[in-house]
Amino acid sequence: MRNPSVLFLATVSLVLLLIDFYVFWALRWWVIQNGMSSKTFARVYWSMTVVALVIFYVSAYYGRNFAGQPYSAYLGAFAFILLVSKLFCAVFLLITDFVRVLGYIQEKVMSKPAYMSSRSKFLHSIAAGMAILPFTTFWYGILRNPYRYKLHKIKIPISNLPSGLDGFKIVQVSDIHSGSFTFKEPIQNGIDMINQCQADVICFTGDLVNTVANEIEPYIDMFKSIKAKHGVYSIMGNHDYGDYKRWDTPEERQANAELFIDQHRKLGWKLLLNENRL
C-alpha cells in the first residue's frame, strides 16, 4: 500500500482543523457561561487535538506497520473517538447556528423580536453533552465491555447419532484478539467459564492476535490452562496471517508464521492448517 500524498494529508488536515476551530469556539463560549476556566479548556482541547493529528499522520504514513505496534489500537481509538465526538458536537452546533439565522431573519426581516439567548445556551449545552457522551461511552466500551463474556448453550439434535456420542459437548471460542487486552484479571474469568463447561473438545475458530504472533506471548500461561477431554483445536483467522502488517522482507513474514505455530505448541493447542483430525 502506498503512502498517502501530501495533498491528501493537507486537505484532510484542513477539514479537521476547520471542524476543530468551529467546535472549540462554541464550546469555549459554553465553558465561560458555566464559570469554568477558558484557558484550561483551551490547553486541554488543543493538546488532545494535536495528539490526535500526530496519530493520524503516523498511521497514514506507516500504515500497517503502525497497526502492529504496542497500544496502537488504543492510540487509533483515541483519535477516532475524539473525531466522532467533535462531529456529534458539530452537528448540534450547526443546528444552533441555523436557529440563530432564523432568529435574525425573524428580527430584521419580519420585524419580530428574537428569542435566541436562552435557546442558544440550551443548544450549546446539548452540543457539549453530545461531545462528552460518545467520548466517555466509547472508551468505557473499549476498556471494559471486551471482558463481558457470555456463554450460549445450544443443543443440536442429530439423527442416528451413535450412543457413545450422545451428550458430546463442544465448546467453541473465537476472536481472542490478545493484542487488545489491557487487564489480565478479567481474562481469567473467561477462561474459568470455558473450563467450567467440562467440554469434550474445544474449538478455537480464529483471531488469536490482532496483527503479529508475539501478542499472545504474555498470556500463554493463562490460556494454556484451557483444557478439554479430547483437546483444544485451533484454526487461523484473518488477523492471524500477519496480513495487517507491512513486512520488510518475506523472511520476516515467514518468521512470524513460524512463531505463531510455536505459540500453539506452548499453549498445548492443536493448530489445524488446512487439515482435519479424527
N, C-alpha and C positions, 0 to 999 in steps of 0.2 A: 504494500500500500504506500503510495507516495505521500509526502508531507504536504499539507495544505499550503496554498500560495499566500504570499504576503498580503495581496489584495483581499483575499477571502478573510484572513485573520483581522485585517484592519477594518473591513466592513462589519464583521460580527462585533468587534470591539466597540465600534462607534455606536451600533444599535444598543448594545448592552449599557454603555455609558449614558446614552440618552435616557434609557429607562431608569438607570441609577439616579441621575440628576432629578428626573421627574418625581420619582418616589421619595428621594431624600428631602426635597424642599417641602413637599406636602407633609411628610412625617415630622420634619423639623417644626413646622407650624403646630402640629398636634402636640409635640413634646413641650413646646413653650406654653401652649394653652393649658397644659396639665401641670405646670410648675416644675418641670424637670430640667436638668442641665442640657442645654443645646450643644455645648462644647463636648461634653462626654458622649452624647449621642453621635455627634459628627465623627469623633475619633473611632468609636466602635463601628459605626456604619461603614466608613471608608476603609478601615483596616480589614474588615471582613470582605469588602468588595475587592480590594487589592489582592488578598489571598486567593479569592475565587478566580480572579483573572489570571493569576500566575498558574493556578491549577489548570485552567483552560488552555493556556499557551503550552504548558509542559505536556499535557495529554494529547493536544493536537499535533505537536511536533514529534513526540516519541511514540505515540500510538500504542500498539500492543505491548511494547516494552515497558511503558508506564503502568499498564494494567497488571503487569506481573510483579510489581514492586510491593513490599510490605505496606499495608494500610492504604494502598492506592484506591481501593474500593470506597474507603471512608472519606478520603480526600475528594474523590469524584462525587460522592454523595453530598458532601458539604456544598460544593459548588452548584450542583444540580438543585438541591433543596433551596438554597439561597435564591437562585434564579426563579424557581417556581413561586416562592413566597413573594418575591417582588412583582411577578406577573399577576398574581392574585390581587395584590395591593393596587397595582396599576389599573386593573380593570375597574375597581371601585372608585379610584381617583378619576378615571375618565367619566364615570357616571356623575361624580361630584361636579366636575367641570362642565359637563353637559347641562346639568341642572342650573349651574351658575349662569351659563349663557342664556338659558330660558328665562331666568330671573332678570337678567339685563335687558332682554328684549321686552319683557313684561313692563319693566320700569321705564325704559326710554321710548319704546315704540308705541306701547299701548297705554302709557301714562298711568300705570297702576303701580302701587308701592311694592317693592321687592320684599321677600320674606326669607332671605337666604341665610342669615347668620346662624341661627340655631340648626337649621337643616344641614348646612355645610359642615358645621362642627360634628354633627351626628354622623355624617357620611365619612368624614375623616377618621372618626373613631372606628367605624366599621372597617375602613381601609387598613388601619393599624392592626386591628384584630385579624383581618384576612392575611396579613403578613406574618403575624406571630403564630397563628393556628397551624398552618401547614408546616412551618419550620419545626415546631415542637412535636407535632404528631408524627411527622416523617421520621424524625430522629428517634422517637420512642419506638416506632415500628422497627427501625433498623437495628437498634441496640437490644430490644427486649423480645419482640414478637418471634424472632427465629427460634427461640427456646421454648415456645409454647407447643410442645409436641402433642399430637393426637393419635390415638390408636383406633383404627377402623377394623371391626371384625366382620368378615364375610364368610358365610357357609356356601360352598359350591357343591351342589348335588351332581354326581356323575354316575350314570347308569352303568351297570356291570363292573363296578369298581371292585377289585379283589378285596376280600375281607381284611387282609393284612394292611391295606392302605386306608381303611375306614378310620376317620378321625386324624389322618395325617395332617400335621399343622405346618404351614408355610408362612414365614414372616417375610414380607417384602419391605425393604428400606431403600430410599433413594435420596439423591441431592443433598449430601452432607455439606459440600462446599466448605471444606475446612479452612480455606483462606479467609473466610468471612468471620470466623469466631473472634469474639472479644473477651469472653468469660469461659473458664473451664468448668466451674461448678455445675451450671445448668446442663452441660453436655452429659454429665454422669446420670442425671435424671432420665434422659432419653435412653441411655444405654441400659439402665435398670429396667425401664419399661419393656425394652426388647427382650432382655433375659427373663423377665417375669412371665413372658408368654410361653416359655419352655418349648420352643419351636423344634420340630423335627429337622427342618432345614431353613436356613436364612438366605434370602436372595437380595443382594445389593445391586440395584439396577442403574448405577452410573452417577457421575459427577461427584467423585470423592474430593476433588480440588476445584479451585477456580481457574488457575492458569498453569502452574508448574507443580511438579511432583513433590517437591520438598515442603509444600504447605501442610501436608498431613503429618510430617515428622514430629512436631511437638505433642501430637495427640495419639501416637501409636500405642503407647502403654494403656491408654483408656479404651480405645476401640478394639484392641486385641482381646479384651475381656468379654467381647460378644461371643457367645457360644450357642451351638445347636447340636442336636444328636447326630446328624449326618453332615455337619459342617456348614461353613459360610461360603457361598459362591458369589462372585462379583463379575460384572461386565463394565466396560468403559462407556462413559457418557461423552457428549461433545466437548465438555470442558477438560476432560482427562487426556485428550490427544495432544495438548500443547499448541493448538492452533491459534490461541488467543495471545500468543507472544511471538514477536518477530525475532527469530533466531539469527545469530550472526553466521553460523555455519550449519550444514546438515549434521555434523558430528555432535553439536550441542543438542540439537533436537533429538537425535538418537540416544544420547546420554540421558536425557530427561525421560524418554520412553523406558529405558532400562531401569532407571531409578524407580519409576512408577511400578514396574513389575516387582522390583526388590522390596518396595514398601509393602506390597501384598504378602510377600513371604514373611516379613516381620509381623504383619497383622495376623497371619495364620489363615488368611482368606484364599480361596481357590479362584484365581483370575481366569476367566474363560475368554480366549482370544479367537473368535470365530470358530468355536468348537462347542461340543456338548459332552455331558458326563451322565452316566447311568449308575 
